């Protein structure tokens, strides 16, 4: 197939969530290509954020340009639009693309980074609960 001049290669990304503790609240997902704004995506105008019901175990991002990305997820069980913590320890679930080890604080972008290069990709994210 011939590429059109100026056409940008794109991919679709499916994100599957496993180990959700309950169906309460929402799941908030952030997809970013900016290491400086991972995992919060607050100052990233290019980040794609979604909120889906916790009863939904997957979501899809269409038409992403090829490149490096990372996904951060929180299970906002009480729907207050933030990750609740106690003494700095998350009280709600969280997860990251590539399921990196988590010790003190969230992983760096490099640990959660994956590269989109083909027509479609899939990330399976295992949710974690500490309290």
C-alpha positions as CSV (number, residue, x, y, z in Angstrom):
1,X,0.0,0.0,0.0
2,X,1.4,3.4,-0.9
3,X,1.6,6.1,1.8
4,X,0.2,9.5,1.0
5,X,2.7,12.4,1.1
6,X,2.7,14.0,4.5
7,X,0.7,11.1,6.0
8,X,1.6,10.2,9.5
9,X,1.7,6.5,10.5
10,X,-0.8,5.7,13.3
11,X,-1.6,2.8,15.6
12,X,-4.5,1.8,17.8
13,X,-3.9,0.8,21.4
14,X,-6.0,-1.5,23.5
15,X,-5.6,-1.3,27.3
16,X,-6.9,-4.2,29.3
17,X,-7.3,-3.9,33.1
18,X,-7.0,-6.9,35.4
19,X,-7.3,-7.3,39.2
20,X,-9.9,-4.6,39.8
21,X,-10.9,-4.9,43.4
22,X,-14.5,-3.7,42.9
23,X,-16.8,-2.3,40.3
24,X,-17.3,0.9,42.4
25,X,-16.5,4.3,41.0
26,X,-14.4,5.0,37.9
27,X,-11.1,4.1,36.3
28,X,-9.0,7.1,35.3
29,X,-6.5,6.6,32.5
30,X,-3.7,8.8,31.3
31,X,-1.7,8.1,28.1
32,X,1.3,10.3,27.6
33,X,4.5,10.5,25.5
34,X,6.0,13.1,27.7
35,X,8.4,11.8,30.4
36,X,8.2,15.0,32.3
37,X,4.5,14.7,32.9
38,X,4.2,11.0,33.8
39,X,2.3,9.7,35.6
40,X,0.1,12.7,36.4
41,X,-0.3,14.2,32.8
42,X,-1.3,17.5,34.4
43,X,0.7,19.8,32.2
44,X,0.7,17.7,29.1
45,X,-1.5,19.2,26.4
46,X,-0.9,16.2,24.2
47,X,-1.9,13.6,26.9
48,X,-5.0,11.6,26.3
49,X,-7.1,11.1,29.5
50,X,-10.2,9.0,29.8
51,X,-12.5,8.1,32.6
52,X,-14.5,4.9,32.3
53,X,-16.8,3.0,34.7
54,X,-15.0,0.5,36.9
55,X,-17.4,-2.1,35.4
56,X,-15.5,-1.7,32.1
57,X,-12.3,-3.7,32.0
58,X,-10.8,-2.3,28.8
59,X,-10.6,0.8,26.6
60,X,-9.1,1.7,23.2
61,X,-7.1,4.6,21.9
62,X,-7.4,5.1,18.1
63,X,-5.1,6.9,15.7
64,X,-2.0,7.4,17.9
65,X,1.1,8.4,16.1
66,X,4.0,6.0,16.3
67,X,6.4,6.5,19.2
68,X,7.0,6.0,22.8
69,X,4.2,6.2,25.4
70,X,3.3,5.3,28.9
71,X,0.0,4.7,30.6
72,X,-1.0,5.4,34.2
73,X,-4.3,4.2,35.7
74,X,-6.1,4.9,39.0
75,X,-9.2,3.2,40.3
76,X,-11.1,6.1,41.8
77,X,-13.5,4.1,43.8
78,X,-15.2,7.1,45.5
79,X,-15.3,9.2,42.3
80,X,-13.6,12.2,43.9
81,X,-11.3,12.6,40.8
82,X,-8.1,11.9,42.6
83,X,-6.0,9.1,44.1
84,X,-6.7,9.0,47.8
85,X,-3.8,8.3,50.1
86,X,-3.1,7.8,53.7
87,X,0.4,8.8,55.0
88,X,1.5,8.9,51.3
89,X,0.3,5.3,50.6
90,X,-2.4,5.0,48.0
91,X,-5.8,3.8,49.4
92,X,-7.1,3.2,45.9
93,X,-5.8,1.1,43.1
94,X,-3.2,2.1,40.5
95,X,-1.4,0.5,37.6
96,X,1.1,1.3,34.8
97,X,1.8,0.1,31.4
98,X,4.4,-2.8,31.4
99,X,3.5,-3.4,35.1
100,X,6.8,-2.2,36.5
101,X,7.9,-2.9,40.0
102,X,6.8,-0.1,42.4
103,X,8.6,0.7,45.6
104,X,8.5,4.2,46.9
105,X,6.5,6.4,44.6
106,X,5.4,5.8,41.0
107,X,7.8,4.4,38.5
108,X,9.7,6.6,36.0
109,X,8.5,7.0,32.5
110,X,11.2,4.7,31.2
111,X,9.9,1.8,33.3
112,X,6.4,2.1,31.9
113,X,7.4,3.0,28.4
114,X,6.3,1.0,25.3
115,X,6.7,1.8,21.7
116,X,3.9,1.9,19.1
117,X,5.2,0.9,15.7
118,X,2.6,-1.3,14.1
119,X,-1.1,-1.1,13.3
120,X,-2.2,-2.1,16.7
121,X,-0.8,-2.8,20.2
122,X,-2.2,-4.0,23.5
123,X,-1.2,-3.3,27.1
124,X,-2.5,-5.4,29.9
125,X,-2.3,-3.5,33.2
126,X,-2.6,-5.3,36.5
127,X,-4.2,-3.0,39.1
128,X,-2.5,-2.9,42.5
129,X,-4.0,-2.1,45.9
130,X,-1.8,-1.4,49.0
131,X,-4.5,-0.7,51.6
